[in-house]
């Protein structure tokens, strides 16, 4: 490790330790590396701009953000919730099940865990608390845990970012996330059912079955979003980036014309908020592109790969080790930083060990999402705290059981790659 890289790391960790936003910390430390190495700080701008300009795939990120914000507006979330209540609300722990199922459905529209938690999550928390059957900490905890499913079921902003750094197919990554996403929903519902029986949570008043067709009809256009997205990609109609544009346009038509729940002023606010969110993500991406250039210049990924090959590490042992490391780092770093900065370090090792990039991508994205509810950093914990005003301590105590079952599900995905790869292979993936 060179003197310049040592300086870069000291500045990076030093700025992060005093609370500097990670994007700024990365940019400043990377510029320091270039300056100390005599390369000229102007190179930083060239690397960032060239990386952004050449990555057509990155256009999908702001488009999915816009789609998520539109779907959060108006009555769309309410219609989806009524559908979920009608389907699973009649069981013990019903609103907990509704929480998970709503996240499964909404994940097919947003691709963002934060959008899921901040939007439909707040509504469900209020419903659960008002019912009198659930503590506010429990309502917040299961909402945070279920929101982790959002970026696993397509569309998925984190998988778009992983595709950027690994040059993997977005389409196959999206397909690979479907079964793991359903699996995560299944284990969360199982834990919710267990806790509901243990604590004596009562079922909600069931909606008569004769009302189900009408409720389903009202929610059906919103439920079509994932189907339209996947058909566009695998029917050869659109590229993944174009599919993101179609998703945003469909959400706009749905909210403004079909449901008539979106005014011009609300649409303007959505665009402003989406622009801010996209800019924040863009800063992190730009910093990551610069830092990845530095890491590649230092030949660190190839050095790691060479050491692992010399140690004769098995692919399974490597995958378990990497995922344990990401679980630890997830306590301190946000998911975007992990995907853009940390995960690329291990890609050459995956190539040397014959590990499938789609499998590796899906399990690491799942791992990063689990990090969103892992104390002390857990972004989703802070988001839920901000929107619900429920103390962090209450949320953390109740989220632990859900965190544990998600970790168990993660390692099942690691050990059995077919859980991830079965569906992509049905659609022609040869990896």
C-alpha positions as CSV (number, residue, x, y, z in Angstrom):
1,X,0.0,0.0,0.0
2,X,1.5,3.3,-1.1
3,X,2.0,6.4,1.0
4,X,-0.7,8.3,-1.1
5,X,-3.3,5.6,-0.5
6,X,-2.5,5.6,3.3
7,X,-3.2,9.3,3.3
8,X,-6.4,8.7,1.4
9,X,-7.7,6.2,3.9
10,X,-6.7,8.3,6.9
11,X,-8.7,11.3,5.5
12,X,-11.6,9.1,4.5
13,X,-12.1,7.4,7.9
14,X,-11.3,10.6,9.7
15,X,-14.0,12.6,7.9
16,X,-16.5,9.8,8.3
17,X,-15.7,9.6,12.0
18,X,-16.7,13.2,12.6
19,X,-20.0,12.8,10.7
20,X,-19.1,14.1,7.3
21,X,-21.5,12.8,4.6
22,X,-19.9,9.7,3.0
23,X,-20.0,11.2,-0.5
24,X,-18.0,14.3,0.6
25,X,-15.6,12.1,2.6
26,X,-14.9,10.0,-0.4
27,X,-14.5,12.9,-2.8
28,X,-12.2,14.9,-0.5
29,X,-10.0,11.8,0.4
30,X,-9.8,10.8,-3.3
31,X,-8.7,14.3,-4.4
32,X,-6.1,14.3,-1.6
33,X,-4.7,11.0,-3.1
34,X,-4.4,12.6,-6.5
35,X,-2.8,15.8,-5.2
36,X,-0.3,14.0,-3.0
37,X,0.5,11.7,-5.9
38,X,1.1,14.6,-8.2
39,X,-1.6,13.6,-10.7
40,X,-3.6,16.8,-10.7
41,X,-7.0,17.3,-9.1
42,X,-8.5,18.0,-12.5
43,X,-8.3,14.2,-13.1
44,X,-11.0,13.7,-10.5
45,X,-13.5,15.7,-12.5
46,X,-12.6,13.8,-15.7
47,X,-13.0,10.4,-14.0
48,X,-16.4,11.2,-12.5
49,X,-17.8,12.8,-15.6
50,X,-16.6,10.1,-17.9
51,X,-18.0,7.4,-15.6
52,X,-21.3,9.1,-15.4
53,X,-21.6,9.9,-19.1
54,X,-20.6,6.4,-20.2
55,X,-23.1,4.6,-17.9
56,X,-26.4,4.6,-19.6
57,X,-27.6,2.2,-16.9
58,X,-27.4,5.0,-14.3
59,X,-30.4,6.7,-15.9
60,X,-32.6,4.0,-14.3
61,X,-31.8,5.3,-10.8
62,X,-33.6,8.7,-11.0
63,X,-36.4,7.2,-13.0
64,X,-37.1,4.5,-10.4
65,X,-36.9,7.2,-7.7
66,X,-39.6,9.3,-9.5
67,X,-41.8,6.2,-9.9
68,X,-41.5,5.4,-6.2
69,X,-42.4,8.9,-5.2
70,X,-45.4,9.0,-7.5
71,X,-46.7,5.7,-6.2
72,X,-46.4,7.0,-2.7
73,X,-48.7,9.9,-3.6
74,X,-52.4,10.0,-3.5
75,X,-54.6,7.0,-3.0
76,X,-52.4,4.3,-4.6
77,X,-50.9,3.2,-1.3
78,X,-54.3,3.1,0.4
79,X,-55.7,0.9,-2.4
80,X,-52.8,-1.5,-2.1
81,X,-53.2,-1.6,1.7
82,X,-56.9,-2.4,1.5
83,X,-56.1,-5.3,-0.9
84,X,-53.5,-6.7,1.5
85,X,-55.8,-6.4,4.5
86,X,-58.5,-8.3,2.6
87,X,-56.1,-11.1,1.7
88,X,-54.1,-11.7,4.9
89,X,-55.6,-9.4,7.6
90,X,-57.9,-12.1,8.8
91,X,-55.1,-14.2,10.3
92,X,-53.6,-13.8,13.8
93,X,-51.0,-11.1,13.7
94,X,-52.9,-9.9,10.6
95,X,-51.6,-6.3,10.3
96,X,-48.1,-7.7,10.7
97,X,-48.7,-9.9,7.7
98,X,-50.3,-7.0,5.9
99,X,-47.1,-5.0,6.6
100,X,-44.9,-7.7,4.9
101,X,-47.3,-8.4,2.0
102,X,-47.6,-4.7,1.3
103,X,-43.8,-4.4,1.2
104,X,-43.6,-7.3,-1.2
105,X,-46.1,-5.6,-3.5
106,X,-44.8,-2.1,-3.2
107,X,-41.3,-3.3,-3.8
108,X,-42.4,-4.1,-7.3
109,X,-43.0,-0.4,-7.8
110,X,-40.3,1.5,-5.9
111,X,-37.0,-0.4,-5.9
112,X,-36.1,1.5,-2.8
113,X,-36.3,0.4,0.9
114,X,-36.3,4.0,2.1
115,X,-39.3,4.9,-0.2
116,X,-41.1,1.8,1.1
117,X,-40.5,2.7,4.8
118,X,-41.2,6.4,4.5
119,X,-44.3,6.0,2.3
120,X,-46.6,3.1,2.9
121,X,-44.6,2.1,6.1
122,X,-45.9,5.2,8.0
123,X,-49.5,4.4,7.1
124,X,-49.2,0.8,8.3
125,X,-47.5,1.8,11.6
126,X,-50.4,4.1,12.4
127,X,-52.9,1.4,11.6
128,X,-51.1,-1.2,13.8
129,X,-50.8,1.2,16.7
130,X,-54.5,2.4,16.4
131,X,-55.7,-1.2,16.4
132,X,-54.5,-1.5,20.0
133,X,-53.2,-5.0,19.4
134,X,-49.5,-4.1,18.8
135,X,-46.9,-2.0,20.6
136,X,-45.5,0.9,18.7
137,X,-42.0,-0.5,18.8
138,X,-43.2,-3.8,17.2
139,X,-45.1,-2.0,14.5
140,X,-42.0,0.1,13.7
141,X,-39.7,-2.9,13.8
142,X,-41.7,-5.1,11.4
143,X,-42.1,-2.1,9.1
144,X,-38.3,-1.6,9.0
145,X,-37.7,-5.3,8.5
146,X,-40.2,-5.7,5.7
147,X,-38.9,-2.6,3.9
148,X,-35.6,-4.5,3.3
149,X,-37.5,-6.6,0.7
150,X,-38.0,-3.5,-1.5
151,X,-34.7,-3.5,-3.3
152,X,-34.7,-7.3,-3.7
153,X,-37.9,-7.9,-5.8
154,X,-37.5,-6.0,-9.1
155,X,-37.1,-3.2,-9.8
156,X,-34.1,-2.6,-7.6
157,X,-31.9,0.5,-7.4
158,X,-29.1,-1.3,-5.5
159,X,-29.0,-4.1,-8.2
160,X,-28.7,-1.4,-10.9
161,X,-25.7,-0.1,-9.0
162,X,-24.2,-3.6,-8.6
163,X,-24.7,-4.1,-12.4
164,X,-22.7,-0.9,-12.9
165,X,-19.7,-2.1,-11.0
166,X,-19.8,-5.8,-12.1
167,X,-21.0,-5.4,-15.7
168,X,-23.7,-8.0,-15.0
169,X,-27.1,-8.2,-16.7
170,X,-29.7,-6.1,-14.9
171,X,-32.4,-8.4,-16.2
172,X,-30.9,-11.5,-14.8
173,X,-30.2,-9.8,-11.5
174,X,-33.8,-8.7,-11.3
175,X,-35.0,-12.3,-11.9
176,X,-32.5,-13.6,-9.4
177,X,-34.0,-11.4,-6.7
178,X,-37.6,-12.7,-7.0
179,X,-37.3,-16.0,-5.1
180,X,-34.9,-14.5,-2.4
181,X,-37.4,-11.6,-2.0
182,X,-40.3,-14.0,-1.5
183,X,-38.2,-16.1,0.9
184,X,-37.4,-13.0,3.0
185,X,-41.2,-12.2,3.1
186,X,-41.9,-15.8,4.1
187,X,-39.5,-15.8,7.0
188,X,-40.7,-12.4,8.3
189,X,-44.3,-13.6,8.2
190,X,-43.3,-16.8,10.0
191,X,-41.6,-14.8,12.7
192,X,-44.6,-12.4,12.9
193,X,-47.0,-15.4,13.3
194,X,-44.8,-16.9,16.0
195,X,-44.6,-13.6,18.0
196,X,-48.4,-13.0,17.5
197,X,-49.3,-16.4,19.0
198,X,-46.7,-16.0,21.8
199,X,-48.0,-12.5,22.8
200,X,-51.7,-13.2,22.0
201,X,-52.1,-10.6,19.3
202,X,-55.7,-10.8,18.0
203,X,-56.6,-11.1,14.3
204,X,-58.2,-8.1,12.7
205,X,-61.9,-7.9,11.7
206,X,-62.0,-9.8,8.4
207,X,-63.3,-8.2,5.3
208,X,-66.2,-10.2,3.7
209,X,-65.1,-12.3,0.8
210,X,-67.8,-10.8,-1.4
211,X,-65.9,-7.5,-1.3
212,X,-62.6,-9.0,-2.4
213,X,-63.3,-8.8,-6.2
214,X,-64.0,-5.0,-6.0
215,X,-61.0,-4.4,-3.7
216,X,-58.8,-6.4,-6.1
217,X,-60.2,-4.5,-9.1
218,X,-59.3,-1.1,-7.5
219,X,-55.7,-2.3,-6.7
220,X,-55.2,-4.3,-9.9
221,X,-53.7,-1.4,-12.1
222,X,-51.0,-0.8,-9.4
223,X,-50.4,-4.5,-9.1
224,X,-49.6,-4.6,-12.8
225,X,-46.4,-2.5,-12.4
226,X,-43.9,-5.4,-11.8
227,X,-45.5,-7.4,-14.6
228,X,-45.2,-4.6,-17.1
229,X,-41.6,-3.9,-16.0
230,X,-40.5,-7.6,-16.4
231,X,-42.4,-8.1,-19.6
232,X,-40.7,-5.0,-21.1
233,X,-37.3,-6.3,-20.3
234,X,-37.7,-10.0,-21.1
235,X,-40.1,-9.5,-24.0
236,X,-37.4,-7.6,-25.8
237,X,-39.5,-4.4,-25.9
238,X,-37.3,-2.2,-23.7
239,X,-33.8,-2.1,-22.2
240,X,-33.8,-2.0,-18.3
241,X,-33.2,1.7,-18.4
242,X,-36.1,2.2,-20.8
243,X,-38.2,0.0,-18.6
244,X,-37.5,2.4,-15.7
245,X,-38.8,5.3,-17.9
246,X,-41.9,3.2,-18.7
247,X,-42.4,2.5,-14.9
248,X,-42.2,6.2,-14.1
249,X,-44.6,7.1,-16.9
250,X,-47.0,4.3,-16.0
251,X,-47.0,5.5,-12.3
252,X,-47.8,9.0,-13.5
253,X,-50.7,7.9,-15.7
254,X,-52.0,5.7,-12.9
255,X,-51.9,8.4,-10.3
256,X,-53.0,11.4,-12.4
257,X,-55.6,9.9,-14.8
258,X,-56.8,6.5,-13.5
259,X,-56.9,7.2,-9.8
260,X,-57.1,11.0,-10.2
261,X,-55.0,11.4,-7.0
262,X,-52.2,13.6,-8.3
263,X,-52.4,17.4,-8.7
264,X,-49.9,19.6,-10.7
265,X,-48.6,21.1,-7.4
266,X,-48.1,17.6,-5.9
267,X,-46.4,16.5,-9.1
268,X,-44.0,19.4,-8.9
269,X,-43.1,18.6,-5.3
270,X,-42.5,15.0,-6.4
271,X,-40.1,16.1,-9.1
272,X,-38.2,18.4,-6.7
273,X,-37.9,15.7,-4.1
274,X,-36.8,13.1,-6.7
275,X,-34.2,15.5,-8.0
276,X,-32.8,16.0,-4.5
277,X,-32.7,12.2,-3.9
278,X,-31.1,11.5,-7.3
279,X,-28.5,14.2,-6.6
280,X,-27.6,12.6,-3.3
281,X,-27.2,9.2,-4.9
282,X,-25.3,10.8,-7.8
283,X,-22.8,12.3,-5.4
284,X,-22.1,8.9,-3.8
285,X,-21.8,7.3,-7.2
286,X,-19.4,10.0,-8.4
287,X,-17.2,9.5,-5.3
288,X,-17.3,5.8,-5.7
289,X,-16.2,6.0,-9.3
290,X,-13.2,8.1,-8.2
291,X,-12.3,5.8,-5.3
292,X,-12.7,2.7,-7.5
293,X,-10.1,4.3,-9.9
294,X,-7.7,4.7,-7.0
295,X,-8.3,1.2,-5.7
296,X,-7.7,-0.2,-9.2
297,X,-4.6,1.9,-9.5
298,X,-3.3,0.4,-6.3
299,X,-4.1,-3.1,-7.8
300,X,-5.8,-4.1,-4.6
301,X,-8.6,-6.3,-6.1
302,X,-6.1,-8.4,-8.0
303,X,-3.8,-8.6,-4.9
304,X,-6.8,-9.9,-2.9
305,X,-7.7,-12.4,-5.6
306,X,-4.1,-13.6,-5.8
307,X,-3.8,-14.2,-2.0
308,X,-7.1,-16.1,-2.0
309,X,-6.0,-18.3,-4.9
310,X,-2.7,-19.0,-3.1
311,X,-4.6,-19.9,0.1
312,X,-6.7,-22.4,-1.9
313,X,-10.0,-21.0,-0.4
314,X,-13.1,-22.8,-1.5
315,X,-15.9,-20.7,-3.1
316,X,-18.3,-21.5,-0.3
317,X,-15.9,-20.5,2.4
318,X,-15.1,-17.3,0.4
319,X,-18.8,-16.4,0.1
320,X,-19.5,-17.0,3.8
321,X,-16.4,-14.9,4.7
322,X,-17.4,-12.0,2.5
323,X,-21.0,-12.0,3.7
324,X,-19.8,-12.0,7.3
325,X,-17.6,-9.0,6.5
326,X,-20.4,-7.2,4.8
327,X,-22.7,-7.9,7.8
328,X,-20.2,-6.2,10.1
329,X,-19.6,-3.3,7.7
330,X,-23.3,-2.9,7.3
331,X,-23.4,-1.8,11.0
332,X,-21.3,1.2,10.0
333,X,-21.7,2.0,6.3
334,X,-24.8,2.6,4.1
335,X,-25.8,0.1,1.4
336,X,-24.8,2.4,-1.5
337,X,-21.2,2.7,-0.3
338,X,-20.9,-1.0,0.3
339,X,-22.1,-1.8,-3.2
340,X,-20.1,0.8,-5.0
341,X,-16.9,0.7,-3.0
342,X,-16.5,-2.5,-1.0
343,X,-18.1,-5.2,-3.2
344,X,-15.9,-4.4,-6.3
345,X,-12.8,-5.3,-4.3
346,X,-14.0,-8.9,-4.3
347,X,-15.2,-9.3,-7.9
348,X,-11.8,-10.4,-9.3
349,X,-11.7,-13.1,-6.5
350,X,-15.2,-14.2,-7.5
351,X,-13.9,-14.6,-11.1
352,X,-10.9,-16.6,-10.0
353,X,-12.9,-18.9,-7.8
354,X,-15.6,-19.4,-10.4
355,X,-18.4,-17.8,-8.4
356,X,-21.4,-16.7,-10.4
357,X,-21.7,-12.9,-10.5
358,X,-25.5,-12.9,-10.5
359,X,-25.6,-15.2,-7.4
360,X,-22.9,-13.0,-5.7
361,X,-24.7,-9.8,-6.6
362,X,-28.1,-10.9,-5.2
363,X,-26.8,-12.3,-1.9
364,X,-24.6,-9.2,-1.3
365,X,-27.5,-6.9,-2.1
366,X,-29.7,-8.9,0.3
367,X,-26.8,-8.6,2.9
368,X,-26.6,-4.8,2.3
369,X,-30.4,-4.5,2.8
370,X,-30.1,-6.4,6.1
371,X,-27.5,-3.8,7.1
372,X,-30.2,-1.2,6.8
373,X,-31.8,-2.5,10.0
374,X,-28.6,-3.4,11.8
375,X,-27.7,-1.2,14.8
376,X,-26.1,1.3,15.2
377,X,-26.1,2.8,11.7
378,X,-29.3,1.1,10.3
379,X,-30.6,3.8,8.0
380,X,-34.1,2.3,8.0
381,X,-34.2,2.5,11.8
382,X,-33.6,6.3,11.6
383,X,-36.1,6.7,8.7
384,X,-38.8,4.9,10.7
385,X,-37.9,6.9,13.8
386,X,-38.1,10.2,11.8
387,X,-41.5,9.5,10.2
388,X,-43.2,7.9,13.3
389,X,-41.4,9.6,16.2
390,X,-41.1,6.2,17.9
391,X,-37.9,6.1,20.0
392,X,-35.0,4.2,18.5
393,X,-34.5,2.1,21.6
394,X,-38.0,0.6,21.2
395,X,-37.5,-0.1,17.6
396,X,-34.1,-1.8,18.1
397,X,-35.4,-4.1,20.8
398,X,-38.2,-5.4,18.6
399,X,-36.3,-5.6,15.4
400,X,-33.7,-8.2,16.6
401,X,-35.9,-11.4,16.0
402,X,-36.6,-10.2,12.4
403,X,-33.0,-9.4,11.9
404,X,-32.0,-12.9,13.0
405,X,-34.4,-14.7,10.6
406,X,-33.3,-12.5,7.7
407,X,-29.6,-13.5,8.4
408,X,-30.6,-17.2,8.5
409,X,-32.4,-16.7,5.1
410,X,-29.3,-14.9,3.7
411,X,-27.0,-17.8,4.5
412,X,-29.4,-20.3,3.0
413,X,-29.2,-18.3,-0.2
414,X,-25.4,-18.4,0.1
415,X,-25.3,-22.2,0.6
416,X,-27.9,-23.0,-2.1
417,X,-27.1,-20.8,-5.2
418,X,-30.0,-22.4,-7.1
419,X,-32.4,-20.4,-5.0
420,X,-31.1,-17.3,-6.8
421,X,-30.1,-18.8,-10.2
422,X,-33.1,-21.1,-10.9
423,X,-35.4,-18.4,-12.4
424,X,-32.6,-16.6,-14.5
425,X,-31.7,-20.0,-16.0
426,X,-35.3,-20.5,-17.0
427,X,-35.0,-17.3,-19.0
428,X,-31.8,-18.3,-20.8
429,X,-29.1,-17.4,-18.3
430,X,-26.0,-19.6,-18.9
431,X,-23.9,-18.6,-15.9
